[in-house]
Amino acid sequence: MRTERLPTLEDVARIAGVSRATVSRVINGIRNVDPQLHEVVWDAVGRTGYVPNRLARSLVTRRTGTVALVVSDSETHDDDPFMGRFFADPYFGRVVGGLMSVLRDQGVQLALQIVGTDDQRKRLVGDLRNGQADGAVVLSLPAVDPLPRMLTEGNVPAVLIGRPAEPVPIDYVDLANDTGAALAADHLLARGCQRIAMITGPADVPASSDRIAGFRRSMARHGHGWVPTATGNFTQDSGETAMRALLVDNPDVDGLFAANDLMALGALSALREAGRNVPNDVAVVGFDDSSAAVAASPALTTIRHPLEDMAAEAARLLLARIEDPTMRVSSVIYEPALIKRASA
């Protein structure tokens, strides 16, 4: 018995008179597509009977209906505390929530993979090439990470959240981190702060280096050629340690930018310990607008980092890439916003 062929993206593209890549981007909700094309494409979808549902088509396409969320960290071991940090840090939960808001409706499952050694990365790429998952959304944490290039060289569909540290032909979604840090500087200066310090993340991590550059550039434009700085690693404990160090050399600090909310929480603890009132003595601005910012005392003024939206866009990009591996490499950059609360 002959089985009727399922309609394909090529059929839709032919009826709509557009490219296969355009059809893929419309169906997967990718931004920056001419709105006039949406009606044309969806009309062609209806005329052909094409079903953009991966679960329904999995037997034909030989896809798994699963994508991997890959966290590429520095060296990890079985007793490494990273897993605890993964579940405790609101950053990761927001990413998972954003991904699932898209994948769930498409019937696609999400599998978590954490890799920290070269052997683990090689094994991951091999598993993905052998069909363990249809593609990967990657959080690349180390400053020098071979994984993005390994994925592209292995022809594995993949999307990064955060720009790659080195030029790699891979789709990515990112935030204008330098703009966000400049907003923090502008706000502290507008409040009248004159002795402003900064707690950074590791300078060799792209998001962190962009925040450092944006903050310093804005401060310099306002005549502040030197910003006292201490470095943390995006954890609350490191923020507390960094703030204590800053107070030793800069006891009269009256404004602080911390490069994420968890480090800002640590800074608040150190300032309370030193008898400094926030915001009367020291105004504090964080970055991320995470649940930690709302729970802080006082509630934290921060820079909005729309992680859920970014992760959802990464999921849409990945689904489009899986559907059409010949798509042009894309980047989507989100704009930050200042969220004013009680700390500054």
BELZI-V25787 format. One record per run of one state. SS is the DSSP state (2 for helix, 1 for strand, 0 for the rest). FROM is the first residue (numbers start at 1). LEN is the number of residues. If there is no record, write none. Layout:
SS&FROM&LEN  SS&FROM&LEN
//
This chain:
0&1&8  2&9&8  0&17&3  2&20&8  0&28&7  2&35&14  0&49&5  2&54&8  0&62&4  1&66&7  0&73&9  2&82&7  0&89&1  2&90&17  0&107&2  1&109&7  0&116&2  2&118&12  0&130&6  1&136&5  0&141&6  2&147&7  0&154&4  1&158&4  0&162&9  1&171&5  0&176&1  2&177&14  0&191&5  1&196&5  0&201&5  2&206&16  0&222&6  1&228&4  0&232&4  2&236&14  0&250&5  1&255&4  0&259&2  2&261&13  0&274&9  1&283&3  0&286&2  1&288&1  0&289&2  2&291&5  0&296&5  1&301&4  0&305&2  2&307&17  0&324&7  1&331&4  0&335&2  1&337&3  0&340&5
//
